[in-house]
Amino acid sequence: MSPEPANCPLCGAAAERTRAAPRGYLYLCPACGPYHISRSALACRQDIPASARSDVRLLRAYGHQPQIEVCRDGVRIVPGRR
């Protein structure tokens, strides 16, 4: 799939997103960097914690591909693959 223009759900900057398996998107934001977000987390955008942007950058600094997903306690940011 080719990237499509979108606003970053974390900071609102102009970004690109590509559909990613299994039911989500890979965002490429110039401010936040690359991260995966599930469709369900994108639908719960207002529940994404204010610290998400810094959490994503911290996980990237440690070599992870951050993932934002919904769990029973709300939206969480977890380390993805290295």
N, C-alpha and C positions, 0 to 999 in steps of 0.2 A: 504494500500500500504506500502511496505517496503521502507526504506530510500535508496537512491542511492548516491554514492560519486559525489561531484561537487565542483567547486571553488566558494567561496563567491563573488557575484557581487559587494559588497561594498569594501572589502579589499583584495580579491584574495586568502585568506587562504583556505586550504583544509577544506571542510565542508560536510554536508549531506543535502539532500533535499528530501522532500516528496511531492507528488502532493496533493494540497489542493483545495477544492471547493471554489468558482465557477470558475475556470480558473486561477490557479496560483500555487505557491509552498510555502511550509514552509521550510525555511532554518534554519539549526542549525549550527551556526558558533562558534568556540571556542573563537574567538576574539570579534565578534559583538553580539553574543547571538542569540536567536530565533527571527525570523520576517517573515512575509508573504510578498510575492512580486507577483504582477500579471504578466501574460505572456507578456502583452503589455509593462509593465515597464521593464521587462527583455530584451525585444527586443530593448528598448531605453536606454540601459545601459550607453551609453556615456552622456546622459542627466541627469543622477542621480547626484544631487549636491554633492560637495566635503564634505559638512557638514553631509551627510547622516549617516555615521558611528556614529558620536557623537549624532545625533538626535535620532537614534535607541536606543542607550544606555540610553539617557535621558528619553525617553518614557518608557523603561523597568524599570527604577528606580522608576517611578511613578506608576508601576503596570499594564501598558498597554502592549498589544501584537502589536507591530508596524506593519503597513501595508504600503508598497510602491506601489503606483499606478500612473496611467497616468490620468491627467485631461487636460482640454483645455489649461491651462497655462504651461503645461509641466509635469514633474515627481514630485510627492509630497510624503512626509512621513506623515502619519496620525496615531493618536492613534486608535488601534483596541479595542477589548474587554478587559475588566478588569478581 
